[in-house]
Amino acid sequence: MNVVVTGASQGIGRAVAERFAAMGAHLFLCSRRMGRTFDWQRMLMDRHGCRITSHDADLSTKEGVESFGHAVLAGCEAVDVLVNNAGLFEPGNLLEEPEGQLERMLSVNLLSAHRLTRLLVPGMASRRSGHIFNICSVAALKAYEHGGSYSVSKWALLGFTRNLREELKPHGVKVTAVHPGATMTASWDGSGVDPSRIMEARDVAEMVASSAMLSPQACVEEIVMRPQLGDL
C-alpha cells in the first residue's frame, strides 16, 4: 500500500504516518522540515518493516507541490491513499488581519491539496481505486471568534472536498473530509490548555486508517471529531 501524507513532520500528519507505518505501508512524506525527522523515520522502518520516502517541500508554492508530486509518481506505480494534511494556522479577524494573511492561509490550506490531488488523482481514477483524505477542521462547519482567514480557508477546503467526492464517484475513488476539533498539535503550543482536555493526534489517525480499510462499496464522506467535553 502506497500512502502519501503531507505536513508529516508533526501533529496529525505525523500520527497518520505512524499509523500507516504500523500497517507496513510504503510512505511518501513531506513537510518543510522533513529532514529533521530522519531518526524518527528510521525508527518506524526498523520497528514496522515499512518503507519511507521523504522530502523537504514547501507546499505553499506551486513549484513545491509539483516537485513533491512528481517525486511520488516516480517512486511508485500507484497511490492508494492520499492524506492532504499540510496546514497553517494564524488566528485573526477578517477586517483586522495583516494584508496577505488570507492568501497565506489559502495557499497552504487549500491550494496545496488542490494542486497535489490534481497531480495524483489521474492514476487513481485510471485504476478505479484509491482514497483521498482532506484534513479540514470543525472551523469549516461553524464560524467562531478569531477564526478569520483560517476558518475561511478550511470552508474552502471542505467545498473542494465535497465537489471532488461527487466528481470521483464514477471513477471508484473515495474522498473523505476529516474535521478534527481541538487536537494536541503545535497550534496549541504555549496555550496553557490541559492536554487531557483535548484530543490526541493519534485519535484522528486511527479514524483515517480505519476509514481507509473499508470495502470498495463503502465510503465515509465526513468524519467529525471533538473532545469528549466539547469544543473549547
Secondary structure, DSSP 8 states (H G I E B T S, - for coil): -EEEEESTTSHHHHHHHHHHHTTT-EEEEEETTGGGGHHHHHHHHHHH--EEEEEE--TTSHHHHHHHHHHHHHH-S---EEEE---------TTTS-TTHHHHHHIIIIIHHHHHHHHHHHHHHHHT--EEEEE--GGGTS--TT-HHHHHHHHHHHHHHHHHHHHHGGGT-EEEEEEE-SBSSGGGTTS---GGGSB-HHHHHHHHHHHHTS-TT----EEEE--TT---
